[in-house]
Amino acid sequence: MEAYLLDWLNILGRWVHFITGIAWIGASFYFIWLDNHLEAPRNPADAEKGVGGEVWSVHGGGFYHAQKYQVAPKVLPETLHWFKWEAYTTWLTGMFMLALIYWYGADVYLIDRSVADLSPTYAVGAAVLILFAGWIIYDLLCKSPLGENDAALGAVLFGLVTFLAWGLCELYSGRGAYIHFGAVLGTIMVANVFFVIIPGQRRMVEAAGRGELPDPADGIRAKQRSVHNTYFTLPVLFVMTSNHYAMTFAHEYNWLVLVAISLVGALIRIYFVARHKGKASPLPIVVAGLIIVAMVIAMAPKSRVRTSAALSLEDIRPVIEHRCVTCHSAEPTHIAFPAAPAGVKFDSEEQILAAADRIHQQTVVTRAMPIGNLTGISEEERLMIDAWYLGIAGSSND
């Protein structure tokens, strides 16, 4: 019953996280687009009242006219819309999911004792510390003199992000490392909203309400943090889906794969932000494409030939039963899985043969299964599955 209830919490938490994430990212992308498409106001009266830019657009059968003031209007409207709860709710539901799956289920999803022999308490404590430390270090850098040089700040942040990816992959399972990498970036993003962007906007509104000129520094700081958030977005979105792609998080150099994909995401976002401004160089998108091609080539599984006698299904059936059927069964015996993950079952010979490619890919090529090596599969047993698969693959090609 506990695993069943946890599954429902997983479904509901993930659903809300997904919905609010769409709302936050959609609003963020829209305002970045809006800011970069502003044109000088054509009506002199608009410029006189403080309008710095405007844009006309059409959507859903209607015409829209958006204007941005250089600082603030002389008189604030009665209704002023704020964009903050999308970010807060996304982070809260994300932390709920992180705690539910990776902290409460640390022995299953977070810890891989072949990487580091951690206790659940130590693993979760370190994860919490890393989340807070990530924001503190980032914030101090932005507030330092380095924060006045965007190029230098970007280079330092990339170096720290690379170190973060490597460190997490040396500490946790690949799956756990990836999700915590995204959690650190996501925490920085929402903290930017909570501690910098919204307080700055609040001070600007209060100053305008008193008839005073708002401090433009608040707008400058908010713009810098918003730009950082938009570059973090695509790497975070990849991490949210990375648990479906074992070839990335289970790779021997998983930290380097994570850094490369994050760089690709940032480059793509750089290109589109520049494209909004009408002066996009194709260089970022070309570099991103070359990185992807290089990854495809470098990560391709090495072809192997059978060097020993092929094993039969009967030879490897005990390995499957002891290492895989615990979870992948019509009636799993592992407490964490009330139903077979992804609906994959190995109860019969027919089911095993039908999933031969999947079994080989997950246990031998990516080594992602058993998850966290919960069932203690040995290297010899992985080699047995490899010999069996190469045997049946060779037979099918004859």
C-alpha positions in Angstrom: 0.0 0.0 0.0 2.9 2.4 0.8 4.4 2.0 -2.7 0.9 2.5 -4.2 0.3 5.7 -2.4 3.8 6.9 -3.3 3.0 6.3 -6.9 -0.1 8.5 -6.6 1.9 11.3 -5.0 4.5 10.9 -7.8 1.8 11.2 -10.5 0.1 14.3 -8.9 3.3 16.0 -7.9 4.8 15.5 -11.4 1.7 16.7 -13.1 1.5 19.9 -11.1 5.3 20.5 -11.6 4.9 20.0 -15.3 2.0 22.4 -15.6 3.5 25.2 -13.5 6.8 24.7 -15.2 5.2 25.3 -18.6 3.6 28.5 -17.2 6.9 29.8 -15.8 9.0 29.0 -18.8 6.3 30.2 -21.2 6.1 33.6 -19.4 9.9 33.8 -19.2 10.4 33.1 -22.9 7.6 35.5 -23.9 9.0 38.4 -21.9 12.5 37.8 -23.3 11.0 37.8 -26.8 9.0 40.9 -26.0 12.0 42.8 -24.6 14.1 42.1 -27.6 11.4 43.1 -30.1 10.6 46.5 -28.7 10.8 49.5 -31.1 10.9 53.2 -30.4 7.4 54.5 -29.9 6.0 56.1 -33.0 3.7 58.5 -31.1 5.7 61.4 -29.7 3.2 61.6 -26.9 4.1 58.1 -25.7 7.8 59.0 -25.6 7.0 62.1 -23.6 5.2 60.1 -21.0 8.1 57.8 -20.5 7.5 54.9 -22.9 10.8 53.5 -24.0 9.6 50.8 -26.5 6.5 49.2 -28.0 5.6 46.2 -30.0 2.4 45.2 -31.9 1.4 41.6 -32.3 -1.5 39.5 -33.3 -2.6 36.2 -31.7 -5.8 34.3 -31.3 -7.8 36.6 -33.6 -6.8 39.8 -31.7 -4.3 42.6 -32.0 -2.1 43.5 -29.0 -0.1 46.7 -28.3 2.5 46.2 -25.6 4.5 49.2 -24.3 7.5 49.2 -21.9 8.3 52.3 -19.9 12.0 53.4 -19.5 11.5 53.3 -15.8 7.9 53.6 -14.6 4.7 55.5 -15.5 4.0 58.7 -13.6 0.7 57.2 -12.3 0.5 53.5 -11.6 -2.6 51.6 -12.8 -5.0 50.2 -10.3 -4.3 46.6 -11.5 -0.7 45.5 -12.0 0.0 41.9 -12.9 3.0 40.2 -11.3 4.7 37.0 -12.6 6.1 35.1 -9.6 3.8 32.3 -8.5 4.6 30.2 -11.6 8.2 30.2 -10.5 7.6 29.5 -6.8 5.1 26.7 -7.5 7.4 25.1 -10.0 10.2 25.1 -7.5 8.0 23.9 -4.6 6.6 21.0 -6.6 10.1 20.2 -7.9 11.5 20.0 -4.4 8.5 17.8 -3.4 9.3 15.4 -6.2 13.1 15.5 -5.4 12.3 14.7 -1.7 9.8 12.0 -2.6 11.8 10.1 -5.2 15.4 10.8 -4.6 15.6 11.6 -0.9 12.9 9.3 0.5 14.0 6.6 -2.0 17.7 7.4 -1.7 18.7 3.7 -1.6 17.0 3.2 -4.9 17.5 6.3 -7.0 20.2 8.5 -5.4 22.9 6.2 -4.1 25.0 3.9 -6.3 27.5 2.1 -4.0 29.7 1.3 -7.0 30.2 5.1 -7.3 30.3 6.1 -3.6 29.3 4.0 -0.5 27.1 6.6 1.1 24.4 6.3 3.8 21.0 7.8 3.0 21.5 10.4 5.7 24.8 11.5 4.3 23.6 11.5 0.7 20.5 13.6 1.4 22.4 15.9 3.7 25.0 16.6 1.1 22.3 17.1 -1.5 20.6 19.8 0.6 23.9 21.5 1.3 24.8 21.5 -2.4 21.5 23.2 -3.3 22.0 26.0 -0.9 25.7 26.4 -1.7 25.0 26.6 -5.4 22.7 29.7 -4.9 25.0 31.4 -2.4 28.1 31.1 -4.6 26.3 32.2 -7.7 24.7 35.2 -5.9 28.0 36.3 -4.4 29.6 36.2 -7.8 26.9 38.3 -9.4 27.2 40.9 -6.6 31.0 41.0 -6.9 32.9 43.2 -9.3 33.0 40.2 -11.6 29.2 40.6 -12.0 29.8 43.8 -14.0 31.5 41.9 -16.8 29.0 39.5 -18.3 31.6 37.6 -20.4 33.9 37.0 -17.5 31.1 36.1 -15.2 29.7 33.7 -17.8 33.1 32.0 -18.2 33.5 31.5 -14.4 29.9 30.2 -14.1 30.5 27.7 -16.8 33.6 26.5 -15.0 31.7 26.1 -11.8 28.8 24.3 -13.5 31.3 21.9 -15.0 32.8 21.2 -11.6 29.3 20.7 -10.2 28.5 18.1 -12.9 31.7 16.3 -12.2 31.3 16.4 -8.5 27.7 15.2 -8.5 28.6 12.3 -10.8 31.4 11.3 -8.4 29.0 11.3 -5.5 25.7 9.9 -6.7 24.2 7.5 -9.2 24.1 9.0 -12.7 20.4 9.4 -12.5 20.6 11.1 -9.1 23.5 13.3 -10.2 21.7 14.6 -13.2 18.5 15.5 -11.4 20.4 17.3 -8.6 22.4 19.2 -11.3 19.1 20.4 -12.6 17.8 21.1 -9.1 20.8 23.4 -8.4 20.2 25.4 -11.6 16.4 25.5 -10.9 17.0 26.7 -7.3 19.3 29.5 -8.7 16.5 30.4 -11.1 13.8 30.7 -8.6 16.0 32.4 -6.0 16.8 35.0 -8.7 13.0 35.6 -8.9 12.4 35.6 -5.1 15.5 37.5 -3.8 16.4 39.8 -6.7 13.8 40.3 -9.4 10.6 40.6 -7.4 12.1 42.7 -4.5 13.6 45.0 -7.1 10.2 45.3 -8.9 8.5 45.9 -5.5 10.9 48.8 -4.7 10.3 50.3 -8.1 6.5 50.1 -7.7 6.7 51.7 -4.2 8.9 54.5 -5.5 6.5 55.2 -8.4 3.6 55.1 -5.9 5.3 57.9 -3.9 5.9 59.9 -7.1 9.6 59.3 -6.9 11.9 58.1 -9.7 12.7 54.4 -9.2 16.3 53.3 -8.9 17.3 52.0 -12.4 19.8 49.7 -10.7 16.9 47.4 -9.7 15.9 47.0 -13.3 19.5 46.4 -14.4 20.0 43.6 -11.8 16.7 42.1 -12.6 17.5 42.0 -16.3 20.8 40.3 -15.7 19.2 37.6 -13.6 16.4 37.1 -16.1 18.9 36.6 -18.9 20.8 34.0 -16.7 17.5 32.2 -16.1 16.7 32.0 -19.8 20.1 30.4 -20.5 19.6 27.9 -17.7 16.2 26.9 -18.9 17.1 24.4 -21.7 19.7 22.5 -19.6 17.1 22.2 -16.8 14.5 20.9 -19.2 16.9 18.2 -20.5 17.7 17.1 -16.9 13.9 16.8 -16.2 13.7 14.2 -18.9 17.1 12.6 -18.7 16.0 9.6 -16.6 14.5 8.2 -19.8 18.0 8.2 -21.5 20.3 5.8 -19.7 22.9 6.2 -22.4 23.6 9.7 -21.0 23.5 9.4 -17.2 25.0 5.9 -17.2 27.8 6.7 -19.6 31.4 6.3 -18.3 31.9 10.0 -18.7 28.4 11.0 -17.7 29.5 14.3 -16.2 31.1 15.3 -19.5 27.9 14.3 -21.4 25.9 16.5 -19.0 28.1 19.5 -19.5 28.1 19.1 -23.3 24.3 18.9 -23.5 24.0 21.8 -21.1 26.3 23.8 -23.3 24.2 22.9 -26.4 21.1 24.1 -24.6 22.7 27.4 -23.6 24.0 27.9 -27.1 20.6 27.3 -28.7 19.1 29.8 -26.3 21.8 32.3 -27.0 21.0 32.0 -30.7 17.3 32.6 -30.3 17.8 35.5 -27.9 20.1 37.1 -30.5 17.6 36.2 -33.3 14.9 38.1 -31.4 17.1 41.2 -31.6 17.4 40.7 -35.4 21.2 40.3 -35.3 21.7 36.6 -34.9 25.0 35.0 -35.9 24.6 31.4 -36.9 27.8 30.5 -35.0 26.1 29.4 -31.7 23.7 27.1 -33.5 26.5 25.7 -35.7 28.7 25.0 -32.6 25.7 23.4 -30.9 25.2 21.2 -33.9 28.8 20.2 -34.0 28.8 19.3 -30.3 25.8 17.0 -30.9 27.5 15.3 -33.9 30.6 14.8 -31.8 28.6 13.3 -29.0 26.8 10.9 -31.3 30.1 9.7 -32.7 31.9 9.5 -29.4 29.1 7.8 -27.5 28.3 5.2 -30.1 28.5 1.7 -28.6 31.6 -0.2 -29.8 30.8 -3.2 -32.0 31.9 -6.5 -30.6 32.2 -10.0 -31.9 31.6 -13.2 -30.0 34.8 -14.5 -28.6 33.5 -17.5 -26.6 30.7 -20.0 -26.9 27.3 -18.5 -26.9 25.1 -19.0 -23.9 21.6 -20.2 -24.0 18.5 -18.7 -22.4 18.7 -21.4 -19.8 22.2 -20.3 -18.9 21.3 -16.7 -18.2 17.7 -17.4 -16.9 18.9 -17.6 -13.2 20.6 -14.2 -13.7 17.4 -12.6 -15.0 15.4 -14.1 -12.1 17.8 -13.0 -9.4 18.8 -9.6 -10.7 15.8 -8.4 -12.8 12.5 -10.1 -11.9 12.6 -8.5 -8.5 11.2 -5.4 -10.2 10.3 -6.5 -13.7 7.5 -8.9 -12.9 3.7 -9.1 -12.9 4.1 -9.1 -9.1 7.3 -7.3 -8.2 8.8 -8.3 -4.8 10.8 -5.1 -4.3 8.9 -2.7 -2.0 9.7 0.4 -4.1 7.8 -0.9 -7.2 4.1 -1.8 -6.9 4.1 -2.5 -10.7 6.8 -3.4 -13.2 8.8 -0.3 -14.3 7.7 0.8 -17.8 5.4 -2.3 -17.8 8.4 -4.5 -18.7 8.1 -8.1 -17.4 10.5 -11.0 -17.5 8.3 -13.7 -16.1 8.3 -16.0 -19.1 10.9 -17.0 -21.8 8.8 -15.3 -24.4 9.0 -12.0 -22.5 12.7 -12.3 -22.0 13.4 -13.0 -25.7 11.1 -10.2 -26.8 13.1 -7.8 -24.6 16.5 -9.1 -25.4 17.7 -5.8 -27.0 16.4 -3.8 -24.0 18.0 -6.2 -21.5 21.4 -6.0 -23.2 21.2 -2.3 -23.7 20.4 -1.6 -20.1 22.6 -4.2 -18.3 25.6 -4.3 -20.6 25.8 -1.2 -22.8 24.6 1.5 -20.5 24.9 -0.5 -17.3 21.9 1.5 -16.0 20.2 -1.6 -14.7 19.6 -2.9 -12.1 18.9 0.7 -10.9 21.6 1.6 -8.4 22.6 -2.1 -8.7 20.0 -2.8 -6.0 20.2 -6.6 -6.7 24.0 -6.7 -6.8 24.6 -8.0 -10.3 28.2 -8.9 -10.8 30.5 -8.2 -13.7 30.6 -11.9 -14.6 26.8 -11.9 -14.8 26.8 -8.9 -17.1 29.3 -10.7 -19.3 27.0 -13.7 -19.4 24.1 -11.6 -20.6 26.5 -10.1 -23.2 27.6 -13.5 -24.5 23.9 -14.7 -24.6 22.8 -11.6 -26.6 25.7 -11.7 -29.0 24.9 -15.3 -29.6 21.2 -14.7 -30.5 22.1 -11.6 -32.5 24.7 -13.5 -34.5 22.2 -16.3 -35.1 19.6 -13.8 -36.4 22.2 -12.4 -38.9 23.2 -15.8 -40.2 
